[in-house]
Structures are given as C-alpha cells and as structure tokens.
Amino acid sequence: MYFPSFGLCLGLLFISSNTKFMNDGAEVEDSDKNSDGIDVEAESSSEIKYKTPKPKGEVYFTETFDSGKLAGWVLSKAKKDDTDDEVSIYDGRWEIEELKENQVPGDRGLVMKSRAKHHAIAAVLAKPFKFADKPLVVQYEVNFQDGIDCGGAYIKLLADTDDLILENFHDKTPYTIMFGPDKCGEDYKLHFIFRHKHPKTGAFEEKHAKPPNVDLQKFFTDRKTHLYTLVMNPNDTFEMLIDQIVVNKGNLLEDVVPPVNPPREIDDPNDQKPDEWDARLKIPDPAAVKPEDWDEDEPAQIEDSSAVKPSGWLDNEPKFIPNPDAEKPGDWNEDIDGEWEAPYISNPACRIGCGEWKPPMIDNPKYKGIWRPPMINNPNYQGIWSPQKIPNPDYFEDHHPFLLTSFYALGLELWSMTSDIYFDNFIICSEKGVADRWAEDSWRWKVVVANANEPGIFKQLMEAAEEQWWLWLLLVIASLPVILITSFGWPTKVKKKFEDTEGKKKAICEPQTKGALEQEVKEEKAALEKPVALEEESKQSDDGILEKEEESEPDQKSEEEVEVIEGQEEENKSNKSGSEDEMKEADESTGSGDGPMKSLRKRRVRKD
C-alpha cells in the first residue's frame, strides 16, 4: 500500500515540476541537451574560459556586444505613424549587460531596458545579401530574463533600397524577412514572414509561414538563453530551429499563407445573380390541404380544471407587509429624506398562499397550432448561385520564390510590456556549418553554465510543491503508511525474535524432568520393535557411546554436577510411588522378546 502511493506522490511532484518545460506531443529536445555535435557537458562556471567568438568562414554580419559598445548600431529617431506624439517616438532604452542569471564571465549582450515603450535600433551588414544560388542562414540568441507578458523579440532584415536610412528606421520601413519569437496573452509565436514582390504590379505582399506544430511556451518562460535559427535554401525550402532542433520546415510555394502564386481564375466582379434564380432546396407542398378538424384557435395551455384551492389560502391578505420591528433611523430627516416608510417583508400569514387564487396552467391536449403545409423538394431548384470565373488579370507563376529582394541591414523594431529582453551573438551567413561553429563558441557556454546551476531533483520537487500546495497534502497522505509500519511492525518483530531466543536458551539450561525421561523410554520401546538387525546395530552404537562416556568421565564431579544429580534423585524418589508401575512395565517390555535385553543408559546433565 505504501510504496505505490508514495511512488505516485513522487511522480506527481516530478511531473508538476516539469510541466512548464514539456512539449505537447512534439519531439523537441531541451536546449540543454547535446545536439548537432555541440558538447554540453556540465562544467563548472569557474572553469569556463570564455573567449569572444570569431566567425570561421564567410559571413555577412556578426555581433557579440562583448566590447561593451554599440559600434555600428544606430538608434532610430523616427516616429510611428498614426499614433499620438507621446507614444509615437522610439525612446526605449538599450544597454549592453551581462545576463542576470547564469552569467558567462566576459560575455555580454544587448538588453532592451524600457517597459511599454517603442524601441528601434539597426546596423548595416558588411555587404548586402543577394538571393541567388547560396542559402541564407540567420541566427541569434534571446533570453526573456523576466518572462514576457506581451511583446516580441524578432528581427527584421531591411531591404536594400536607395532610401534606407537607419536613423529613420520605423515600423513602415521596408523589410525582406522578419523572423523571431513573439507573444501576447497566451498566443506564443515564432514568426517567419517574407515580403514577396508581385512581378506584374510591383506591390509587396507578406507571406507567413504556417505555425509550427510545437508548444513554444517554455522558450518564453524558462528564463534560459535560446538559439533561434532560420535557414532558407535555393531549392525554395526552409527550416526554423530552436536550440538547433528543427521546429518547423516547409516549402516557400506550399507552406505559406497566402500562397505565393495567385489563382489562375477569379470571380467575375461584374457578374450578378439573376432575379429569377431559385436557390430554394425545398418548398411548401402546393397540393397539401389543411384538415377540417384542425383548430388553430386552441391555446397552447389551459387552466387545470381538476385543481382545488388549498385550505388556508387567504384571498384578502397581501403577500408583503411593512416590517413591524423596523424603526426609523435617528438621523432620518423628513425634509431631506422624505417620509420614512418601514421596509417590506414577506407576510408570515401567507405560508400557504395569499391573494387571488388561480388554478395552475397545463398543456392543452387539443392544441395543434398554426397549420403549415409539408415541405417537398423544389422541382425548380437551380443550386447555390456563384459568379462566373474569369482569367485572373494579375495572375503570375513564380517558380522560384527564394529570389527575394536583397537586404542590407539588420534591425530590431519592438515594443514590449516586459523589460530586460536579452539579445546576443547575431550571425548572418550562407553555410549552416559556420553558424554551428559560431554557436559552439558562444551559445554553448551559456548552456554549460545553466546546466551547472540547475537545481537537483529534490529541490525541483520542493519548488513544485511550493507552487501547488495540494502536493504537500498528497505527500503527507502517502507517508502515513510508512509511519504506521515503522511504529508498530518493526518493534513487534524484534520482540518476537528476542522471545524465541530466550526460549531456546532456557530449554538448553534446564535439567530434564521425569516426564521427559518417560518419553525417552517410550521412544526406546518403539525402537525395540524394529528388526533385530537394527537393534543389534543400535546396541553396538549405544555400547560404544557408553564406553566412550565412561572413559571420558572424570574421577571427581564438580560441586554443581553433584547438586544437579542429587536434586534429580530426590525428585525421582518423591515421585517413585506414583510411577513405579509404569517403570516396571517399561522394564518388562525392555527385557522381553528373543533379542538381548537392552539396558537403560543413565543421563547426566551438567549445569552451565
């Protein structure tokens, strides 16, 4: 009983402590696990020798913020359109700081410090990224150090246009790709949006990747540093990764909304439904006739004619009366408050009923309602009308949507109700391996420190119990059986074992009584009834034993032995009169038969 209940309690505690870290059926590993060759051993933070990472391969942009300066970054001085002047400016503050928790010595990041303010900052790339025959890899780190209520941590890759001025960076600045986490309320998102240019009209339209089939909540709530990666390939496929684990992937032609390519045909905007169009599936039967006995005037309910007014019903008593115990308040001023009236209460005399009595209403068995003809299939049914299709004048077919507008800057244009959102280790390149090596030299150390500082399983269980008080009650209930077993079961077993040991010692130390000697005589008598061969063999064995005992017998008995023997002789003499006949029969039986007489062997007991 105890072990299943206690195991169930521990299991519930463990599940509760990890509920917020679990994914709903998705195969997404934790960020602190080994993935894609990154060794995440639990090294002590004191042994970490962090060095600012350096890219190992061709890159378009990198930023570590370890210098403590915003070199190359430009703060926006623009204003948002269509908003009040007080909230339209980008006056959110940025700082370069270490992490609040799990700091890596020497590692710093960009922190969005202000709450409920607009932030905008951007930096140009080493060279524009042009979509051609090389993949695009974008990667950076985010840590929601204080959690997140409503806000984003996504980045924008700003389009390479002639009018791109970073000081004027705002929400309407053209971008090519937007990527990163975003959350408001209970809606957790990982954005991947690209702006596709219409080849005929030149207009840009946002295309949103379908949401990942993964629970993203823990990446916003666990206050750990997570690695976000976007990979776009020239074959029009894409992958989105968190902590180097793929959480979403697809095709730019098939897995975005709205689709890149518009439909070949569209509804004719000039087509209108004809007035005579009959879209009724069923119609009343024109041949149906109302039955002659159908009375539409009968009410749905009538008074119950069998009901009788209850005895004691008071027709002239009001249901409510002024409270006779009520008193006018002392501060009541009739000039200001008006004439005082006692509040009304239910009339105690109306326990059975008061006022005019009316019989209750019941359903009318004669009621049929308004007659309507039954419905039949419409012989003139023409179906649901829809406008005719015409060729889409704006139709195009883009077989290679990867060829997007080139971009030349990376920007963060954000608003959040939570402060201290941490960004670090941006990299833009064309090889996934370059980004992986960058993560090995940067993000890996944050994982190592976080793992080293991770609380043990006991502490996690206690924290879970503190958050959910009912787990303490469950723990107490599960512990009761072991307390009872310990209190009553264990001492009983020890006591029983002690008593058994004492009994054995007593049996060894006490001298044999007369009854025991008689029992021995009976056993020897039974042995004489066996075959003679066995008797002779037994005799030889007994004689040999007697000879050995007589030879080994000492000349002088100790005082204790003499006392024991004398005590036995006195006891035997006192009981001789009562057992003489029995002993005689035993002697006769011993000496009878064809075999030789078997003599009784004296037994000597030593007192320890």
N, C-alpha and C positions, 0 to 999 in steps of 0.2 A: 504493500500500500504506500509506503513512504517513498520508495525510490521512484516509481512512476510520477507521483505528484511533485516531488522535488525536482525531478528532471523536467517536468512540464513547466514549472516555475522558472527554472533557469533558461529554458528555451524561450519562453515569452519575454524574459528580460533581454535576452540576446537579440531577439527579433525586434523588440522595441528600440533598442539602442542603435539598430542599423536600418530601421525603416526608412529614414530620410536619405539613406545612401543607396537605396535599391532602385533598380530599373524595373518597370512593369513588363516583364517578359522579354525585354530587349537584351541582346547579347553584347552589352557594353561593359568593358572591364574598368576597374577603378584606375584613376590617374596614377596611383602609387604602385601600379604593377609594372612588370617588365614588358615592354612592347617595342617591336621593331628594333631590336638589338640594343636598347638603352638599358644599361645595368643600373638597377635602382636598389643597391644594397643599403642596408641600414647602417650607414656610417655615422659616427659621432660628429656633431657640428663643430666640435673643437678641432677635429682632424681635417676639416674641409679647407682646401687651398684653392679658393675661387680665383679665377682669372677672367678678365673681360673677354668674352668670346670674339673670335675673328673669323670671318667667313672663309670657307675653304672651297672656293670655286667662284664662278661669275655670278654677281648679284647686281640688282638694280637699286636696292635700298637696304640699309641696316641701321638699327638704332638700339643702343643698350642703356643709355642715360647714366652710365657709371661715372662719367666725368662730372656729374652734378650740374651741368649747364645745358640749356636749351639751344645749343648751337645748331643753326639751320632751321629751327622751328619758328613759325610766325604766328603771333596771336591775331585773331580776327578783330577788326574794328568796325565791322559791318553791323547792320540792324536787320532784324527779321521783318518781313513784310506782313501787313495786315494784323499787326498787334500794337498794343499800347506802347508808348515810348518807354515807360518804366520797366517793362519786361522784354522789350524787343532787342536790347543791346546784349552782346556777348561779353558779360562781365564776370563770368565764372573764373575762379582762380585755379591755376595749375601749380604744382610743386613737384620737385624731384626728391623722393624719400625712399627709405628702406621699408620693407614690409613691417606691419605692426606685429605680426606673429611669424614664427619660423623664418627669421631673418638669415640670409646668407651673407656673411661678412664681406663687405666690398661691393655687394650687388644692390643697385638702386633701380627705381622705376618712376614713370610719370604718373602722378596721382591727381585725380580730379577732386578738388577740395571743397567746392561750394555745393550747397544743397539748394534745390529749387531755383537754379539759375542756369542760363544758357552758356555753354562752353563751346569754343571753336578754336582749333589750332591745326596747323598743317605744315608740311615740309615737302620740298621737291625731291624727286628721285635723282640718282646720278645720271640717268639718261631715260628717255621715255620708253615705256614698254609698248612694243608694237605687236599686235596679234598676227602671227604668220604661221611658222612651222615649229615653234617651240612651245612647250607647256608654260602655264603660269602657276606659280606656287606662291601663296601669300600666307604668312604665319606670324602669330604674335601671342602674347600671354595676357590673361586677365585674372584679377583677383577681386571679388566683391568682399572687401575686408569687413564691412559692416552689414553684409547681406545686401538685399536690394528690394525696395518697395515697388517703385515704378521708375524705369529708366533703361537706357541702353549702354552698350559698350562696343558698338560696331564701328567699323572704319569705312571710309569712302575713298575709292581710287578716282581722283579727279581727272576729268577728261583733258586731254592735251589740246587746248584751244588757244587762240590768239589773245583772248581777253581774260585769261586765267591770272588773277592777281590774288595772292594768298591773304593779303590784308582785307580783301573784300569777300572772303570765304563766308558763305551763309547757307541756309537750308535750300535755296534755289540754285546754288552753284552746280553746273552740270557735272555729273559723275558717270563713270563707266560701270563700276561694280560697287555694291555695298555688301559687306559681309561681317557677321559677328552676332553676339548674343544680345537679346532684348527681352524685357519682361515688364508687364504691368498687370497688377492683380494676380490672378492665378494662370495667366497666359504666358508660358515660357516659350521663347522662340530662338531659333538660330537662323538668321537671315542669310540668304544668298539671292541678291537681286542684281540683274544686269539690264542696262538700257540698250534696247535694240533699235537701230535706225531703220525706218521704213525706206526701202530703196526707191520708191516712186514719189512719195510725198516729202521725204526728208524728216518726218516727225519721229521723235523718240518715244518709245513705249517701254514701261517697266515690265520685266518678266520675272516672276517669283518662282523659285524652286519649291516643289512640293515639300511640306513639313516632314521632318524625319520621324520615323516610327520608333522613337526613343523617348523615355522620360528624362527631360532635361533639368528637372528641379534641383537635383543635388549639385549641379555645377553652379547654381546661383546661391546656394545656401550653406555649403560646407566650409566656406571661407578658405579654400585652398586655391593655389595658383593653377589655372588650367590653360592648356595649349590649344589654340584654335588654328586649324589649317584648312585652306582651300586649294584644291588642285583642279585646274582646267586643262584639258588635253586637246591637241589639234584635231582629234577624231570626234570632237563635239561631245565628249563625256566629261563628267565632273565628279569629284569626291569632296565630301566635307568630313573633317576629322576633329575629334576632341581627344586630347592626350594621346594622339597618334593612333586612335581607334576610329575606324570609319563608322559614322553615324548616319550618313545619307550619301547616296550616289544616284546617278541617272544620266540621261541624255538631254542635251540642250534643246532638241527638237520635240521630245516626247514628255519630259517630266517637269515642265514649267507651265505656269498659268499667268496670263493667257498664252496659247501656243504662239510660237514664233511666226509660223506661216498662217495667214488668214484663210478662211474657206473660199473655195472656188466660186460658189454661188451664194447670193444673199437674197433676202426677201425684197420683193419689188415695193419700194416705199409708196408708189402711186397706185397700187392695186387696192381696191376696196371691196368689201363683201356686198353682193347683190341684195337688194331688199327682199326678193322672193326666196332667198336661200333658207331652206328649212333644216335646222340643225337639231330638231327635237327627235330624240330616240324613241320616245313613247308618247302617245296621245290618248285622250279620253275616247272610249268606245262610243261612236255616234249612234249605234243601234241600241244601246242599252236604255231601259225604261225603268223609272222608279216604281217599286212595288206599291200597290194600292194601300196596303196596311202600314206603310211607312209614315209614322207620325213625327214630324220634325219639331213639333211644339212641346213634346215631353221634356221636362227639365232633367238635368244630369243627376240631381239629388232631390230627395223629398224628405218631409218630416217623418220620423218613426212613429207610426200610429199606435204601436204597442207600448210606447214609453209612458211612464207614470211619474208625476211629480213626487219627489221624495218627501217623506214625512218629516216635518220640522222645517220645511222651506219657508222662509219669511219673505213674503212678497213686498211688504212695505218698509223693510229695513234697508238702509243704504249699505253699500259694500265697504265704504270708508267713512270714518268718523274722526273728529278732532281728538288729539291725544289729551285725555283729561289730566294727565300728570305733568303736562308741559307747562312751563312758567315763562312769562315774558322776561327777557334779559334785562338786567338792571340798567344797562346803558342804552336801552331802546328809546329812541326819540321819535315820537309820532309825527312831529313836524318835518323831520328829515326822512325817517324810515317808513312813514305811513302807519296805518292802523295795524297793530300786531294781531296775527292770527296763529292759533296753535297748529302745529304740523299735523297732517292726517296720518292715521294708522288704519290697518285692517280692522274691520268690525269683528270683535270676538264673538258676537252673536251669530255671525254668518258662517259658522263652522260647516253647516250642511249646505247653505246657499241663501242668497238674498236677491231681491229684485224680481223683475218679471221672469217667470219660468217659461222656457220654450223647449219643446222636445228636440232631441238631437237629430241631425240630418243623416240620412243613409242613402246609398246608391239607388237610383230609380231603376227597377228591373225593366221598365218599358222604354227606357231611353235608347234612342238609336242615333241621334244627331242629324246633321245635315246630310242628305243623300248626295253621293257623287258617283258618277259612272266609273266603272273599272277602266284601267289603262291597258292599251294594246300597242303592239308595235306600229310605228309610224310607216305607212307604205310609201310616203314621200320623203323619207329621211335621206339627206344628202351628205351627212357626216359633218365633222367639225371643219369650219372654213379656215383656210390659211392662205396667205398671199402667195402669189406665184414667185418662183425663183428666177432670178436673172443673173447673168455673169457679174461677178464682183469686179467693179472697175478698178479697185485698188489691190486686186489680187497679185501676189508675187510668191515665189517659192525660193526661199533661202536654204540651199543645201549645206551651207557651212556657217552656222551662226557663231562659231568660235571667233570669226574675224570681226571683232568688236572695234569700237573706237579706241585708239591708243590713249593711255593715261600718263600723266607726268608728275603727279603729286599724291601724297597720302594725307588724308585729313580726318580729324575727329570733330564732328559737329553733333553735340549731345546735350541732353537735358535729363536730370535725374533728381528724384526726391531723396536720394541717399548719397552721402558724400564718401570720399576716400575710396573711389574705384581706382584700382591699380593697373597700369599698362606697362609692358616691358618687352624687350627683345623682338622688335619688328624685323622681318626679313622678307624681301621680295626677290624671287629668283626664278629660274627655269628648270631646275633639277630638284626632285624630291630628296635625293641624297644629300644635297647641300643643306637643305632645311633640316634634315635629320641630324646631321653633324652639328649644326648650329644649336639645335635643341639639346644635344648631348653635352655641349659645353656651357649651356645656360640653364634651361628649364630643369634639366636633370638634378642640379644641385638643390633646387627648391623642393623637389620630391624627396631627395635624400634627407634633408633637414626635417621636413614634415613627417616622414616615417619615423625618424629617430625620436621626435617629440610626441608621437602618437601615444595616447594613454593605453594602459593594459586592459585586458578584457574585464577584470574586476571593476576597474574604475568606470569603464563604459557601462557596465550593468548598473552600478550605483547611480550614474548620471541619468540613465534611462528611468530608474525608479524614482528619482527626484522629480523628473518631469511628469511622470504618471504615477500619482500617489497610490493608485489601486494595486500596483505591483507589490508594494510593501505588504498589504493585506494578504495577497496571494502567497508571498514568501513566508509569512507567519503561519498561515494555514498549512502550508507544505512542511513546515518544520515541526509541527506538533507531533506527528508520529514518531520521529526520531527521538524527541524529548521523552515521550512515554516509554519507548523501548529502552532507552538508556536508564530511566529512573527505576523501572520495575523488572525488566527482563534480565539485565546483566547481574545484579546482586543475587537474584534467586538461583541462577546457575552456579555462581561461585559458592553460595551457601550449601547447595546440594552436593557439590563436588567435595567440599570440606567434610560434610557429614559422612559421605561414603568412605573417605579416607580414614576417619576416626573409627568407623565401624570395623574396618579391616584390621586396624592396629589392635583394637580391643579383642577381636577374635583370636589373634595370634598370642596375645599376652595371657589370657585367662586359661586356667587348667581345665582339663576335660572333666565333665560331670559323669555321674553314674549312667544317666540316660545315654550319653554318647558312647560309653563302653558297651552297654547293651546293644546299641545299634551296630557296633563293630562285630559283636558276637553273631548277630543275625546275618550279617554280610558274610562272615566266615562259614556259617552253616550252609548258606546258599552255595558257596563255592565248593563245599564237600560233595554236593550232589552232582557235580560235573564228573566227566570220565576220570578213571583212576590215573591215567597218564598225566592228566593235568594236575591232579592232586599231588602226585609224586614230584612233579616238576615244581609245584608251588612249595612243597615241603622242603625240597632241596634249596630252593631260593630262600625260604624263611630261615632254615637252619644256618645257611651261610651268613645271613644277615645277623642272626643271634650270636653266632660265633664272633663275628667282627665287632658287634657291640660289646660283648663280654670282654673281648681282648682290649678294646679301647676304653673300657670303663675304668675310671680312676680308683685307686685304693681308698681314698678319703673323699667323702662327699662334702660339698660346701654346706655351710650352715643354711643357706637359702634352700638348697635342694632337700635337705633333711626336713625342714619345716614344711615344704610343699608335700612331701611323701607322707609325713605323719598326719598332716591335715587330711589327706585323701583317705588314709587308713581309718582315721576316726570317723570320717563321714561314711565310709563303707560299712563299719561296724554298726553305726547307728541305724543304718538302713538295711542291715543284714536280715532282720526278722521279716521285713516286708518283701524281700526279693529272693529269699532262699530257695523257694520252689522253682522260680523262674531260672535261677542259676543252675539248679540241679538238672532241670530239663535240658538246658543248654549243654551241660557236661555229658549227659547221656547221649544226646544226639551227636556230640562230638566223638564219643568213643564207640558208637555203633557202626555196623557195616563191616564189609570184608577188608577194607583198607586199614592201614595202621592208624592208630589214634593220633589225632593232631592236638598237640599241646598248645595252650594259650600263652602268648608272649606278653610278658609284663611291659607296661608302658611307663616311661619315666618322663616327666615334664619338668623342664628347667624354668625357673622364674628369672626373667630378664631383669 
